[in-house]
Amino acid sequence: MNITRLLGLPFVVALLLPQLPARKTERTALQRLQARVDVESVPGLQRSEIAGQYTNPSDELKKRIVPMGSESLFVFPDGTYIFTFESDIPPDTISDKGTWTLNGDVLQLESDKDVTWKSKRVERRHIVVRRRGHSDELFVVGLESSLSYCEKHSNDDPGFQFLLCSLKRERPISAEETEHLKKRLMNEKWQPEFYRSDGRP
């Protein structure tokens, strides 16, 4: 008797088809980071809870390196942000500014229309985390390049590499000080003429 009739055509076809490997589930940004350092997500933050000045190098990192410059992301409780870059060679500038939203544990930045360049220092999406057991701290890690860089270079000292690749909140920013702080930053550091068309200082 024909084996096809005995077993049924669908069964035979299934036997003859090559076995496809199971589709690998893509890891989330949090899982990728947790594979290197013991961090946890901080979901459900209110605007007032995430607002603050996030800096690299942080005060913690400065104890281990000699900084050549610094970056600060000022996340204001009114839904706006300012990103500054400071170095030993002036001028200190605002690299980006605009509005932010928080979707779960991802901080999304959107530039204002008068930011006509795209700074290579600024990432538009960050995951918000803290190290496990440190309920009073917050870090943001850029998802466009910083996370991949951290994965690639964290084999020897993942904790140190995490500090290198993240912005740590050094202080909160209250609603009461927001307007004054924004005005001061704009007066001191808003220099759009400093940026060339390719977005680099």
N, C-alpha and C positions, 0 to 999 in steps of 0.2 A: 504494500500500500504506500502511496506517495506520502512522504513525511510531512509535506505541507498540509495535506488533508487531515493527517492524524493529529498534528499539533495546532493547526490553525495558522493562517498566513500572518496575522499580527504578531504571534509569538515567535515565528521564525524570523521575521523582519527585525524584531527586537534583539534576537540573538546575534544577527549578522551585523547590526550597527556597531560601530566602534564605541567603546565606553568613554564618554566624555568626562573629563575631570569635574568634580564639584566646583561650582562657582565660589570663589573666595570672597567672603564678605569684606568690603572695604572698612578699615578701621576709622573711627571718628578722630577728630583732632585731639580730643581729650584722651582717648586710648593711646594714641601715638605719643603724646607727652608723658602719660603715665608709664609707658614702657621704659622711659629714661629717668624720671624723677617722681617722687611720691607727692603728687598734687591731687587736688579735688576740685570739682566744679563748684561754682557759687551761683546757683540759679535764683531767680526771683528777686534780684536786687532792685530796690527803688532808686530813682534818680539821685536822691540825696545820699544814698548808701554807696553808690559807685563813684560819685563826684570826688575829684581829688587831683593832685599833681603826681603823675607817674613819670619816673625818671630813670634814665640809664646814662652813666652808671649810678646805681643807688648808693646810699651811704654804706650799706653792707658790702657792696662790691668794691668801693673805694679803699677798703681796708686790705684788699688783695691785689689791686692794680694801681698804676699811676695813670689817671685819665688824661686823654688828649683833647677831649671835648665832652659835651653832654647834650642829651636830647630830653625834652620834657613834653609830655602830653597833658595839657590842662583840660580836664573833663569837668565842665561846669554843670551845676544842677538845673540850669535853665535849658538844657539840651544842646548847648553849643560847645565847641572845643577850639583850642589853639595849640599848635605843635611848634615848638621852638627848637632851634639848634644853636648851640654856643660852642665856641672854640677859642684857642689861644690867639688865633688870628682873627681880628674883627672883620666885618661886623657880626654881631649876634643877630639872628633873624628869625622871623616867623616863616617856617617852611610850609605851613598849611593851616587853614582854619575853616570852620564850617559847622555842621550839625551832626549829632550822633544819635543813634538808636541802639537799644539793647534787645536782641532777640535770643531768649534763653541765656546761654553763656557766651554769646558772640557779640562783641561791640563793633558796630558798623559806623564808619566815618564817611561823610559826604562833604566834599569841598564846596565853599562858597563860589559864586560865579566870578568874583574878582580874583580868584586864584587861577590864573591862566596857564600855570605850569603844573607839572606833575613831578614832585620831588621824589627822587629815588630812595630817600630816607624814610618816607612815610608809607606805611601799609594801611590799607583801608578796612581790613577785617582783623580782629583780634579775639582770641579766646581769653576769657576772664577766669583765673584760677587762684588758688592759694595753696601753700604747702600744708599737708595734713598736720593737724595739731596746732596750727597758727591761725586762730579764728579772727585775729585783728589785722591781718594783712591781705593785700590784693596785688596780683600781677596781671599784666596783659602781655600776650605773646602773639606777634603778627602771624597770620595764616598764609600770607603770600610768599614769604621767604624765610622768616625767622624760625618757624617751626621745623622746616626741612633742614636748615643749617644746624639747629640744635640736635636733631637726630643724627646728622652726619658726623658731628664733632664731639659727641658727649661720652665716648667710650671710656676715657681715662678718668674724668671727673665730671659726672653728669650734673651734680649740684652747682658747680662753678659755671658750667656751660649754660645752665638754665638762667643764672644771674646775668650772664653776658648777652643772652638772646631775648631778655624780657625787659619790660618797663615796670618798676615797682612803685606802688603808691607810697610816697614819702609823707604825704599829709592830706587830710580831707580839705575840701573847699566848700564853705557854707554859702547859702543863698545871699546872706548879708554882705559878704565880701566880693561876690561875683562881679558886679558892675565895676567896682574900683579896680580890681585886679585885671579885668579885661582892658580897661582904658589904659592902665599903666603898661601892659604888654604891647598894646597897639602903638602907643606913643614911643616906646623905646625900641621896638623890634620890627615893626611893620615896614619892610623895605623891599617892595616887589621888584624894583629896578635892579636889585642884586641878582635876580634869577634870569638866566639865559632861557632861550626858547626850548632847550632840551630838558629843562627842569633841574639842572644841577647848579649849585652855587659856584 
